[in-house]
Amino acid sequence: MDTKTENWTVPQSDQKIKKKGPIREWLDALVFALVVATLVRWFFFEPFTIPTPSMEKSLLVGDFLFVSKLHYGARTPKTILQFPLTHQKIWGTDIPSYLDWIQLPQFRLPGFSEVKAGDCVVFNWPADTIYPTDLKTNYIKRCVGVAGDVLEVKNLQVYINGNPQKNAEMLQYRYLLETDQIINDRIFEDLDISEFHPIPGGYTVFTTPTRAAKLKEFDFIKNVIMATTPLGAPNDRVYAFDPATNWNEDNYGPILIPKEGISLPMNADNIRKYFTTILRYEGHDKVETQNGKLVIDGQVTENYTFKQNYYWMMGDNRHNSEDSRFWGFVPADHIVGKAWLIWLSIDQNNSFVLDGIRWKRLFNLIN
């Protein structure tokens, strides 16, 4: 039996594998890194910086956080035409980083926790009307009331369903110091008081009750008074203000925080409390009032059933925080995630970088 050997010829195009050039390899690596970073940012963790003192002394200006998307469940992207790893503007410019031509329906993936009272929460600021929901300005506050709760503030103390709530350990208030002397900045720094302002007859400071008590021990300080807004003193800047109730930032409510599926009669009082919420966040084409009645998409609504849960957020620096007392409820679809970990903290008042690092705050879990 003859054995026949066949010789195979490899096509010329397959004989040589064309190698990528260094520029192509670099671009491929960059694209891969951007895709991975974007997915991690969307679905797992996102960095966040504390820009204002509204959460002091719990969280400080210059704290760099990781915000967990896993706790409450990540939101699917809504604005998909967006430059990677940006929020509203392209870095270092005023050029918008997105196009709102396509807005997808937004859903939330399963998480392993619900938003609870006491959580430090990052959310899209509801009152921001410039940007799409997922690109509204990020805020961080402490949740003090969840959907279905009845919230009230009595002389600074938050009550939920009639019960006083536990205050954050580092809760701050505004105090007036009466003195006829100039106080050395070192005294405030030694007490870790970063917000102090001279006024006629003394100083205004923002600090905790414990540190305010220590200020009273100085002989040259005549008096330390918590600067509260008394019951009945109106502040027309607060949410759902009514001259008949004279609510203010230190004495507010009671008000029911809307819950998905709950129905409320749309009387004059409830229209005042919930009109803005129904108008902006419930997805209707047209919401208005006519002759004291709530009219939605041309139909008079005697009872309204809410479509999603809402939350009440307040800053731990109670007298220096723009929060739900001034702009109302935070819708569930505005929740970004739970503030989880401080990975870096820099005192921005210190000109030398290493000296400015607050080493004791690094890698602290957020309570």
Rosetta blueprint (number, residue, H / E / L):
1 M L
2 D L
3 T L
4 K L
5 T L
6 E L
7 N L
8 W L
9 T L
10 V L
11 P L
12 Q H
13 S H
14 D H
15 Q H
16 K L
17 I L
18 K L
19 K L
20 K L
21 G L
22 P H
23 I H
24 R H
25 E H
26 W H
27 L H
28 D H
29 A H
30 L H
31 V H
32 F H
33 A H
34 L H
35 V H
36 V H
37 A H
38 T H
39 L H
40 V H
41 R H
42 W H
43 F H
44 F L
45 F E
46 E E
47 P E
48 F E
49 T E
50 I L
51 P L
52 T L
53 P H
54 S H
55 M H
56 E L
57 K L
58 S L
59 L L
60 L L
61 V L
62 G L
63 D E
64 F E
65 L E
66 F E
67 V E
68 S E
69 K L
70 L L
71 H L
72 Y L
73 G L
74 A L
75 R E
76 T L
77 P L
78 K L
79 T E
80 I L
81 L L
82 Q E
83 F L
84 P L
85 L L
86 T L
87 H L
88 Q L
89 K E
90 I L
91 W L
92 G L
93 T L
94 D L
95 I L
96 P E
97 S L
98 Y E
99 L L
100 D L
101 W L
102 I L
103 Q E
104 L L
105 P L
106 Q L
107 F L
108 R E
109 L L
110 P L
111 G L
112 F L
113 S L
114 E L
115 V L
116 K L
117 A L
118 G L
119 D L
120 C E
121 V E
122 V E
123 F E
124 N E
125 W L
126 P L
127 A L
128 D L
129 T L
130 I L
131 Y L
132 P L
133 T H
134 D H
135 L H
136 K L
137 T L
138 N E
139 Y E
140 I E
141 K E
142 R E
143 C E
144 V E
145 G E
146 V L
147 A L
148 G L
149 D L
150 V E
151 L E
152 E E
153 V E
154 K E
155 N L
156 L L
157 Q E
158 V E
159 Y E
160 I E
161 N L
162 G L
163 N E
164 P E
165 Q L
166 K L
167 N L
168 A L
169 E L
170 M L
171 L L
172 Q E
173 Y E
174 R E
175 Y E
176 L E
177 L E
178 E E
179 T L
180 D L
181 Q L
182 I L
183 I L
184 N L
185 D H
186 R H
187 I H
188 F H
189 E H
190 D H
191 L L
192 D L
193 I L
194 S L
195 E E
196 F E
197 H E
198 P E
199 I E
200 P L
201 G L
202 G E
203 Y E
204 T E
205 V E
206 F E
207 T E
208 T L
209 P H
210 T H
211 R H
212 A H
213 A H
214 K H
215 L H
216 K L
217 E L
218 F L
219 D L
220 F L
221 I L
222 K L
223 N E
224 V E
225 I E
226 M E
227 A L
228 T L
229 T L
230 P L
231 L L
232 G L
233 A L
234 P L
235 N L
236 D L
237 R L
238 V L
239 Y L
240 A L
241 F L
242 D L
243 P L
244 A L
245 T L
246 N L
247 W L
248 N E
249 E L
250 D L
251 N E
252 Y E
253 G E
254 P E
255 I E
256 L E
257 I L
258 P L
259 K L
260 E L
261 G L
262 I L
263 S E
264 L E
265 P E
266 M L
267 N L
268 A H
269 D H
270 N H
271 I H
272 R H
273 K H
274 Y H
275 F H
276 T H
277 T H
278 I H
279 L H
280 R H
281 Y H
282 E L
283 G L
284 H L
285 D L
286 K L
287 V E
288 E E
289 T E
290 Q E
291 N L
292 G L
293 K E
294 L E
295 V E
296 I E
297 D L
298 G L
299 Q E
300 V E
301 T E
302 E L
303 N E
304 Y E
305 T E
306 F L
307 K L
308 Q L
309 N L
310 Y E
311 Y E
312 W E
313 M E
314 M E
315 G L
316 D L
317 N E
318 R H
319 H H
320 N H
321 S L
322 E L
323 D L
324 S H
325 R H
326 F H
327 W H
328 G L
329 F L
330 V E
331 P E
332 A H
333 D H
334 H H
335 I E
336 V E
337 G E
338 K E
339 A E
340 W E
341 L E
342 I E
343 W E
344 L E
345 S E
346 I E
347 D L
348 Q L
349 N L
350 N L
351 S L
352 F L
353 V H
354 L H
355 D H
356 G H
357 I E
358 R L
359 W H
360 K H
361 R H
362 L L
363 F L
364 N E
365 L E
366 I L
367 N L
